[in-house]
Amino acid sequence: MRTARLLMAVIAVGCLSASPLWAQVSKTGPDFLDGNERQIPLGFVENGGQLDPAARFFGRFAGLTAFFTDTSFVLKGRQRVLPGEDAPAGVNLFLRFENTDEQVRLLGRDAQPGKVNFLKGNDPAGWVTGLRTFATLRYVGLYEGIDMAVYDRGGRMEYDLLLSPGADPARVSIRCEGGEGLSIDEDGALLIRTAIGTLRQDRPRTFSVDPSGQRVEVDCRYVILDSGDRRRFGFEVSGWSRDEDALVIDPVLNFTTFLGGTDSDGLSAIAVGPDDSLYVAGHTLSVDLPTTAGAFDESFNGSGAGADDAFVARLGNHGTVLEYATFLGGTDGQTFLGEFASAIFVDASGAAYVAGTTTASDFPTTVGALSSSRSGPQDGFVLKLSEPGDALIYSTYLGGSNAENVNGLAVDADGQAHLAGDTSSFDFPVSANAFDASLIGPGPFDGFVAVLDASGASLIYGSYFGGTANDFCLDIAVDGVSGAASVTGKTSSTDFPVSAGAFSSTSAGGQDLFAVKVDPLLPAPDFSTYLGGANLDTGNAVAIDETGAVYVTGGVRSSDFPVTPGTFDETHNGGSDAFVTKISPSGLGLVYSTYLGGSANGFYPEQGNGLALGEAGQLLIAGQTDSNNFPTAGSGVDSSLGGLLDAFFTKLAADGESLIYSTHLGGAALDFGKAVAMDSTGAAVMVGQTSSGDLATSAGVIQESFGGGFSDAFVADFQVCEGAWRQYGEDCLGSGGIAPRLAGLGCPEGGNTIQVKLSNGLGGATGFLLIGSDQLTGYSHLCRFEVFPLLVMLPIVLDGSGPGDGDVSLSFDLPASLGTGVLYLQAALFDAGAAANLSSTRALALGLGTQP
């Protein structure tokens, strides 16, 4: 799992643990580094006389200096301090390999083309030039049958212990000097205490490799080798055929980074490129935002107090390389407005489409674009940026004589940009095939949908969407199969245009959200429906799958918001809740709808802001919460509120009935999760904005510390669970005609903790949790049982009293060595008020590291 937090004007990228050597500072301690300057990774540089002779190589990795001798690492760091504070404390941490073989050799491998020169002083006789650099170091013969590879991965140092068949991992003994002692926490992580903080080294992933080359994950844990000063550690490995298989102790690296300047910065959008690089877009007031040489615009343009520039950046190698960063803006933006990028999309070539809002009259546009001049005091903009980030392929204004905001962007297979926003212009550009060609008052704002051709030169479709009050289109997504677009937003209009037979044709309260599916080739939407309760409800983000089903998230204050039975949370929790709703492809009904929230009712509303489709119909949600009891699930998550407001990341099961993973992400101030995307490996990446100076970042990223101003942007990377839960079968009712319910929480993979929760049962009833290795087609007596053959029957006793009040939760620690597979669970209760004195839940398929 990777996390991040946000509170000032920087970009932060996910954070978590690292390898057994390259360690992240615990979030309760100060940062472990040497300076805060940004470094260009050089790999490992040989010692040509510029260092102590004992050091054979050295490297700089995200501010940390590492020296390598024949039998040790030396890590040099110092504590970061704020300007005006005392000089920082320093630590030299020695990790010595004890009792090594005499013939151990330290070699540089994979020579890099560049050379390094040290020109110290004005006497050339003291200069050291032409030093070779290497991508990898190899300790050969560290112990009998044991080598070690150390390598530079995108500016971070990692290493692998490589054991040949027959080698003994118990021979590895590492003595830590310069620290204050070692300990192992409940998660199996090794903690090295130093004078400037605690270094956390997560339990390493370890693989056996058989003669055919097949890798199988095995269990490996740290062991403290002395009980006195507790400064020596090693490894204990089980489940490995030592005489037949090789062994690789391989670290798992995650990341968190800031990206920003000394004023306020924020991110609102993210997209994943074809090579899994991360494209992010947002706004900045920082004249020193880090840009890259050759980028389209390397200089800040904003004028007047608070006139932002938009910016776009591409991050590679898991957040450790800034591949490009460019400003986007004009010079005469209005005070406190300027430019804001709200949405980004990346095509198969790596070109980035960006949309947002500008008040500048000289925003950069291209010849032949739809509109090269601003039409009113505030227009939308849409542009396409080249793959290297050095040129505009097209750029255009979009608007009428009053004010516009472009809030959402999606691009179809033909390269046509689909846009959603709001306008108060009576002359907003509409097309001949518009669904609605005029602004409807007296409400000053209508939503709009527009489609530009692939060149950005002409309007294929443009239409208002709204009633007589205020209406706002806030997000848009495109169906890759049919080309239809789904749109969500909010409306105060009681006459918002809805389609015949839609799920809801009337407004339920003061402000409803809406969902629309529109095909630009058709004269009317495929469907348009209200969705809401009696209070204020908003749709902030939308997605559409290959079947045409539409997914929406946002924030709802209505206790009567439409939810469906059996979903994760059917009850409003207080104040504003986030929610997730899946609408059928026809728009006639809800596939599922659930609340997602805690009980707080603070100034900042709890809501979902970003949405992305995961694998097999699962959903990824990014948002914000002010609740200390926001629902969390999974191993190693942050379950408490860090400040006034935290970002959150949640992964919802495909049926909407359980959380696979859910966590807070934040520091001591304000943190907002704005958008989320998934890369080709299944990792989820969230972006947002933070005012928290104590946001924990991981080593080796582009920017480890808060840049300044009120807020920074952040990027956070999360490991997405490969396991899943699936409900199937039928209910068997208990007392009061209420069906007991079985649900799973957490990520079902080896090394994690999961929870099985039974609810809606008869309070005080006893029964069994049935766990089996297969599923029947259904054995039916008066209740239908689905699990056979049985592996175990666990006795259970329900808390509570009365029909529907009984519940019980069971937690299970899954061994790290556990392989993939599926288990089947069902609960049976002895219930005098049920048929034949028995009731049962539906069955629950538990996919261990796989989809059930």
Secondary structure, 3 states (H helix, E strand, C coil): CCECCCCCCCCCCCECCCCCCCCEECCCCCCEECCCCCCCCCCEEECCCCCCCCCCEEEEECCEEEEECCCEEEEEEEECCCCCCCCCCEEEEEEEECCCCCCCEEEEEEEEEEEEEECCCCCHHHCEEEEEEEEEEEEEEEECCEEEEEEEECCEEEEEEEECCCCCHHHCCEEEECCCCEEECCCCCEEEEECCEEEEECCCEEEEECCCCCEEEEEEEEEECCCCCCCEEEEEEECCCCCCCEEEEECCCCCEEECCCCCCEEEEEEEECCCCCEEEEEEECCCCCCCCCCCCCCCCCCCCCCCEEEEEEEEECCCCEEEEEEEECCCCCCCCCEEEEEEEEECCCCCEEEEEEECCCCCCCCCCCCCCCCCCCEEEEEEEECCCCCCEEEEEEECCCCEEEEEEEEECCCCCEEEEEEECCCCCCCCCCCCCCCCCCCCCCEEEEEEECCCCCCEEEEEEECCCCCEEEEEEEECCCCCCEEEEEEECCCCCCCCCCCCCCCCCCCEEEEEEEECCCCCCCCEEEEECCCCEEEEEEEEECCCCCEEEEEEECCCCCCCCCCCCCCCCCCCCEEEEEEECCCCCCEEEEEEECCCCCCCCCCEEEEEEECHHHCEEEEEEECCCCCCCECCCCCCCCCCCEEEEEEEECCCCCCEEEEEEECCCCEEEEEEEEECCCCCEEEEEEECCCCCCCCCCCCCCCCCCCCCEEEEEEECCCCCEEEEECCCECCHHHCCCEEEEECCCCCCCEEEEEEEEEEECCEEEEEEECCEEEEEECCCEEEECCEEEEEEEECECCEEEEEEEEEEEECCCCCCCEEEEEEEEEECCCCHHHEEECCEEEEEECCCC
